[in-house]
């Protein structure tokens, strides 16, 4: 998906197809979202197979949908690739559960992922990122997007308790879940790809739990901690542990690589921004926040209206699916000054790249820390970065990302 909008063009909202994969692979949804925010903040679409959904694109409406579980439930599914099929894991999988149960499980897991908790991992993360970046400085072409798919597992794999021999398989499987139509990850039909990846990931965690129970003791990993979590007074069942482990693996592998690639691409297109943040390293945290807003890697989340619900000047009927477009909310001109400008000095930046409300990304502090360290090391080591080929975008209407970003980097020679 293009992150820098092209020239303005006339948009016929009656003919817009927000599930058109070409729109995200080689097109540009931002002009469409601009018009939707202005003219149709609640947009209804019926797909050729009869499935239908409503879209909200304004920042305030996106926050309203994601922030109010009493009006918009997560318990029928939250991912658009499952539109039309109620989530069979509802009430068990943390991401498909509403408060109060969701809060009980989230609080127990989140205690290990607070900003204070993940701060102790900084040195290990920095060492991993330095090793990741080293090959990019040998003078040859380095495909950042392709390599970055593995970055979250390099960082989070040891923290999760996952052996390195399994990282590549898990990266592939999580990509199959989030981009089942992309040729790099597709196995047969989209439905088959989703079924295979879901089964393999849940099976992986299930087998991991069995081995840990046999081994006994504790290894201090996040997955090990998950085995001690309770919902209310009852411990999680092995099925619930497997499903929540599956969710944690997805979350660990989705946002970070595409934020890295999209932000680096933005800096390549705007060398003055690269120079600005390199000259003033105190801007790195601001760069990270702008990169999160700009890329909006998790492009949308889905909820279902509990009752007939008024929003965006219209009504979503009871049980209607509503898609909250994160990528649009983060370019809302009522919330962000010059929203289509990438600005590393942006001050007011209350983006919703990690979602909003009860389901705000539980791994947000770890992702922020990883991104901060990544750009500290990149800016400290790279004197310049240039494209060495055309970027290729992920074929997905759920995840905004890249599959290829070939770059050539020059080593920085002065501090």
Phi, psi and omega in degrees: 000130178292131180264338174259111185300147176276197181295147179297146178212162179288137183241125174261101185295338178290342182248002181290135176238103182283355174256012177284109184298330178296333179299328183262333181282314184228000183256206187207097181284346187298317176299327178293313179297324177301314181290321179297317179299323183280321191244334183216069183297340167241112186244136182249134177225136174249125180280159181304331181273005176097345177294147181221157177204158176250145181242139168243138187235344179280148182306309183297322180289322177299315179296323179296318181292314183283338186265350186237092183287344179287329178265329184229106187273151173263355192277010171242004180127149184231357185244131187295338178294346178254016180306132178093352179233117178298141183292119182291344180264009180304135181084353178241310177287129186303319183288344178248036181225140177265163170300152009273341183299318179304317182296320181298314181289316182299318182299318182292319179285318184296338179300333179272357186234019176290164178302321179293318182294316184283346179301330181290348181266002188304314184296317179295321180293318181297317178300318180294320181290321177300316177297322180296320185279337186307315181296339181287348183256016180271002177095349180264182178286133180235117181275093186298315183296317180296314180291324186293341176302331182272344186305314181301324179286327175300320181279309191266341182308308179296327181289328179280340183091024183258126180293149185300329182298341182261353189300311185297320179297317182291324175299315180297316183293319179292325176294325177296325178291315188273339180221064187290351179260353181285133183298337178291336188236349186287138175233099184076225180279168176299317180298319179294320179298315178297316182296315181297311185294318179299313181299314184293321180291315179296319178298320180301311181292322179301313180292324177299316180297317179301316181295321181292322179294322179292318182291326182073176180073188179228142178251001176079003181280165180293320178294325176296318178298324180301331181289347180257357185288145176239149170250104190072234179262354186258134175292156176295143174286166178298327177295316180293322176298316180297317181293318180288328173297320175302316180295319179296319178298317177299310182300322182294331189257356189268300193285312191303310184298323182282331173292319177301306184297315182294324180288318177298319178299318178298321179290324177296319180290341184228075184301336178291329177287320176301313181295324183295313183283333176291325178286337182225086183301343178294348178277354183303313178302323177293321176300317180300313180296320178292323177296320177297315179296312187296315184278323182042060189303317171278096193291334182198163170224154184244147172222173175235134179293133179285314177231177171304125189227127178273131177196147176060029179081011179213191183231130171265125182289156177308135180073007177284141178281135178233129180256123178263113186274101180298317182300328177282314180304324182280002172238021182285120184293343177281345182249328186235131175289133181045063189297336180267013173255133176272115189226109182288352178256010182303129183266307179273105187216064180272063182289167179240035181298331178263015182087196184201146174084207187303328184261019174309137188310119183292335179265013181307312180300320178292319179297315179300315181297317179299315180294319179299312181294320179304311184283332172300314181288318180299312183290331178283337185253331185261125175278328178203158177222134178227154174288145176231039181152175183278133173294148174241132185263148180296138179271084184201141173260005178256316181247125175269108184200190181232152172257334178219133172215083182286126183229159169235127183243145174253137181292140178287133184254343180234149180290000000 
